[in-house]
């Protein structure tokens, strides 16, 4: 018996808008059934877990305890891309032999983009 990771889910105010941000950042299309209440990226034929966005009436306040870490050799370019898409640059870090930047998406969810 195995357990597989199916989705990484974002509770959000505007599902299709937040999905569009990550779609453009990752250069992957939003799946066809997207609405203001529910959207996914990579649900069909993806090489990793799908991102799922669900409109909820009561997001948890404060810092999210789980976040996504992206990485690329062109990490600085992706940081600028995220900012141009409406993300916010929170800070740069260089710890434990790793370099990364923490950002927030348009709804304030934190994520990191690190150097390969």
C-alpha positions as CSV (number, residue, x, y, z in Angstrom):
1,X,0.0,0.0,0.0
2,X,1.3,3.5,-0.9
3,X,0.1,7.0,-0.2
4,X,0.4,9.5,-3.0
5,X,0.4,13.3,-2.9
6,X,-2.6,14.4,-5.1
7,X,-3.0,18.2,-4.6
8,X,-1.5,21.1,-2.9
9,X,-4.5,23.1,-1.9
10,X,-4.9,26.9,-1.4
11,X,-7.8,28.2,0.6
12,X,-8.4,31.6,-1.0
13,X,-10.8,34.5,-1.7
14,X,-10.7,34.2,-5.6
15,X,-9.8,30.8,-6.9
16,X,-9.5,31.6,-10.6
17,X,-7.5,34.8,-10.0
18,X,-5.0,33.1,-7.7
19,X,-4.8,30.1,-10.1
20,X,-4.0,32.6,-13.0
21,X,-1.1,34.0,-10.9
22,X,0.5,30.5,-10.4
23,X,-0.4,29.5,-14.0
24,X,1.6,32.5,-15.4
25,X,4.5,32.0,-12.8
26,X,4.9,28.3,-13.7
27,X,4.0,28.6,-17.4
28,X,1.3,25.9,-17.0
29,X,-2.3,26.3,-18.0
30,X,-5.2,26.5,-15.6
31,X,-7.4,23.5,-16.1
32,X,-10.6,24.0,-18.1
33,X,-13.2,23.8,-15.3
34,X,-11.9,26.9,-13.4
35,X,-14.3,29.3,-11.7
36,X,-14.3,31.9,-9.1
37,X,-14.9,29.1,-6.5
38,X,-12.6,26.3,-7.7
39,X,-9.6,25.9,-10.0
40,X,-6.7,23.6,-10.6
41,X,-3.4,23.5,-12.4
42,X,-1.9,20.2,-13.5
43,X,-4.9,18.0,-12.6
44,X,-4.6,16.2,-15.9
45,X,-1.4,14.5,-17.0
46,X,0.9,16.5,-14.8
47,X,4.3,15.3,-13.7
48,X,3.8,16.3,-10.1
49,X,1.0,17.1,-7.6
50,X,-1.7,19.4,-8.9
51,X,-2.3,22.8,-7.4
52,X,-5.9,23.3,-6.2
53,X,-7.5,26.6,-5.4
54,X,-10.8,26.7,-3.4
55,X,-12.8,29.7,-2.3
56,X,-13.4,29.6,1.4
57,X,-15.3,32.1,3.6
58,X,-12.8,32.0,6.5
59,X,-9.1,31.7,5.7
60,X,-6.8,31.2,8.6
61,X,-5.3,34.6,9.7
62,X,-1.6,35.1,10.0
63,X,1.4,33.3,8.5
64,X,0.7,30.1,6.7
65,X,2.5,27.1,8.2
66,X,2.9,25.3,4.9
67,X,4.4,26.8,1.8
68,X,5.7,25.8,-1.6
69,X,9.4,26.0,-2.4
70,X,10.3,26.4,-6.1
71,X,13.8,26.3,-7.4
72,X,15.6,27.3,-10.7
73,X,19.0,28.2,-11.9
74,X,17.3,31.4,-13.1
75,X,15.8,32.0,-9.7
76,X,16.2,35.8,-9.8
77,X,14.4,36.0,-13.1
78,X,11.5,34.1,-11.5
79,X,11.4,36.4,-8.5
80,X,11.1,39.4,-10.8
81,X,8.4,37.5,-12.8
82,X,6.4,36.8,-9.6
83,X,6.6,40.4,-8.6
84,X,5.5,41.6,-12.1
85,X,2.5,39.2,-11.8
86,X,1.4,40.8,-8.5
87,X,3.5,39.0,-6.0
88,X,5.4,40.7,-3.2
89,X,9.1,40.2,-2.3
90,X,9.3,39.6,1.4
91,X,13.1,39.0,1.8
92,X,16.3,37.2,0.7
93,X,18.0,34.5,2.7
94,X,21.3,32.7,2.6
95,X,21.3,29.9,5.2
96,X,22.5,26.3,5.5
97,X,24.3,26.5,2.1
98,X,21.1,27.6,0.3
99,X,19.9,30.9,-1.2
100,X,16.3,31.8,-1.6
101,X,13.8,34.6,-1.6
102,X,10.5,34.5,0.3
103,X,7.5,36.0,-1.6
104,X,3.8,36.4,-1.1
105,X,1.3,35.7,-3.8
106,X,-1.5,38.3,-4.4
107,X,-3.6,36.9,-1.5
108,X,-0.6,36.8,0.9
109,X,0.3,33.1,0.8
110,X,4.0,32.8,1.3
111,X,6.2,30.8,-1.1
112,X,10.0,30.6,-1.8
113,X,12.0,30.7,-4.9
114,X,15.5,29.3,-4.4
115,X,18.7,28.9,-6.3
116,X,19.4,25.6,-8.0
